[in-house]
């Protein structure tokens, strides 16, 4: 079927590129109707916009041939109109995979005697006073009905206080949306922010669900990774690399701080660099700070949302799952610029209507209560981190950049082994479940992630099995 | 220390590990030739007799070693003479790097003496090209030219260097990084797709592997053998895939395409799962697309995403080099065998054997058949020689009847079908593989297109063996005129020179053979003679290549006679 297409091509800005592109049309005797070539906002990059009518089948092949030209960085095309029906799942759903973490977890629970270091669940119970508040809400029937979609007013007020106190973020109630866990907040942000062609830069290795979610939001499109450099000093960010990855389609930069899976905690300087890029290129910053309280190097946690210069372009996402051991309660929240929050809310409303009422009352109690439990969790995790470090002394097959935060250790295998296969072999042969590093995007291959959120004895035995296996097999 | 651009060219080539250059000097490349003069110990320069010869020789060299072949030519006619070889390399994915001289920047674009816009001319036929106008650009341009030529899907690149840039001096350093943001080389194949493909293979009752040049480029012969044997899959090869899989193997069905074998073409429309690896469903292979393999689930592995779903719509498309793709499959493919399917193949094979193969390879009477010559050559060389075929009937006959035992043993011009390819390509192949027997099989028409390279062979003392299959016709065109143009033989009749006298003039020994009883000793003489040798075999004038799939026919409509 013939359609009228708009083709957009990004190229390096060199003499001769126009010729190479035009030649592909000439070879097929295709007459270009209009063509616009312009410099892009990024130095050394040109944007081509070409319009013409042609067969869909030819367009598909032509776009790949265009992409094959050495100087061409990106090709996209869109038909003006036309109806297409398919019987089956959406292309997006078909294209994405179930997260490796869940796959491994499923496999681990289906096999007898497997110890799981895969999923990041803290081993602790939700503190009593939080449950108590929930019980009261049930008994008083205050949690019977839908709440306001944004979340109950007292909880949002409490959140405003908390982010000012702990994160240095100046917010008002209207900036806050309470969500069904951090994951819903992220999905609502991605859907509220990204067009199909928009690119989001993900500093990687990064939480696998971020990657899947951005692909969903972009109708299956690929996220753009900028990998941090793994050194003995830690995971190092090169702002120049981010700048190189920015195109005219770039909409936002996503950071996870502290980072799952690497435990990387961004320094103020690094965050300032990111903020500067966002300002220069007019980008949003999405920051996932789920592990904000779990930092072990003594430095305070810095929230990029606290920088006044980027106040109107940062969306900060927090949650109670990890900090208060409330993974089952499903409560997270975001702080977003007001005019954007208004649009994200529409997505949020479509996804969940409102967060579970009883959980909101529990969350309110949590935030109003003392933070002693968080200190206790942090100290415990720090001890468990040491268990991992001690266990690794018995092997030279894996290296660890000491995680500064979160409760994951991202172990680098000293050989270039297929980490997906290794994770499967570990379940089968060593009876221990870990997550393959490849799930975490660029820079993740040849790593495995373990969570040290679990009980001490489980962790010790899991590490013993892992170390014994790699010592024998790698 | 500052050096000239010309010296920088030489240093950059050394940095890229270049040890052979095929070239021809001229005005605009003289500074580079002057710099080359000092590199006699490190780099062998082979002075061809026409730049087309340089480009094909570079192809022959690259096809054997997998590393780029290098050509030098001057501006204008020197550069345009490379065009045929560059196009040939483009269509057959052969890495060559051409360096051309250009007039000085100050007169560029003014129709100066021997000025041609070679970058413009070669834009559609190179993987990448670049004009250097300042000496400082040289190291990066050459670094990129080699990187792009040899990585991903290989191909030709060209660097055009103006004379002033060759003379100018600068501080030389060789860049580590190629810095090409738009150039992506596929990494590991998508694991999910690999699993899906393996599942299809595991469920298949009639699986068929179609293998192409990609197997040889990625050096995946061992993996291919493993995959075929483990899963019990029949293997069919494209013209360029020949020698990737041993011809004598019990799972090998033969060559695909217009003049390929009967069984593999028919099996294409009977298989339930087709696994195409490192091949591109060229129209010579598929015949009429609307009737091609409609019954089969198709898995296509290729390093070039633009080839996937281009001609044939496939069920699983995997972007990967052949080796990585097959290695991926090997992880999930189960041991299997398909005896009924193999029986089906044997029946078809027998048919071709009886009707075509026996009568043409073992004729008892009549004039000499091309097929019997190749059959004897194959036996005498134990299937271990490097065979370089030109283009035409003799090419198809060579591809059909030489029984390859070793990989990287067949070099020919497939995509472009360049007559005159074999003689220079055989020179390049011999330079690359001095310890292997290199035999060029050439038609009488093709031979006269690059005949002057006999002088290069003689000067360089390259022990290339040449067989001319002489039917005094442009045989392939004549065959088509006979079958499809009502025997109207329009300008295909050749009054040939005395090839033996010609060879003698170039100081190359040779002899002519016309009788069946002299063939074996003649080939013995060819093989035993030290140094180059030319054997002219006079064959049946109107010998035809069968089976054949006429243009526009489907693979099922293969004609055996």
Boltz contact constraints between the chains, C-beta under 6 A:
constraints:
  - contact:
      token1: [A, 12]
      token2: [B, 182]
      max_distance: 6.0
  - contact:
      token1: [A, 19]
      token2: [B, 123]
      max_distance: 6.0
  - contact:
      token1: [A, 20]
      token2: [B, 123]
      max_distance: 6.0
  - contact:
      token1: [A, 23]
      token2: [B, 124]
      max_distance: 6.0
  - contact:
      token1: [A, 61]
      token2: [B, 310]
      max_distance: 6.0
  - contact:
      token1: [A, 64]
      token2: [B, 305]
      max_distance: 6.0
  - contact:
      token1: [A, 64]
      token2: [B, 306]
      max_distance: 6.0
  - contact:
      token1: [A, 65]
      token2: [B, 306]
      max_distance: 6.0
  - contact:
      token1: [A, 68]
      token2: [B, 306]
      max_distance: 6.0
  - contact:
      token1: [A, 70]
      token2: [B, 128]
      max_distance: 6.0
  - contact:
      token1: [A, 70]
      token2: [B, 148]
      max_distance: 6.0
  - contact:
      token1: [A, 70]
      token2: [B, 183]
      max_distance: 6.0
  - contact:
      token1: [A, 71]
      token2: [B, 182]
      max_distance: 6.0
  - contact:
      token1: [A, 72]
      token2: [B, 182]
      max_distance: 6.0
  - contact:
      token1: [A, 73]
      token2: [B, 181]
      max_distance: 6.0
  - contact:
      token1: [A, 73]
      token2: [B, 182]
      max_distance: 6.0
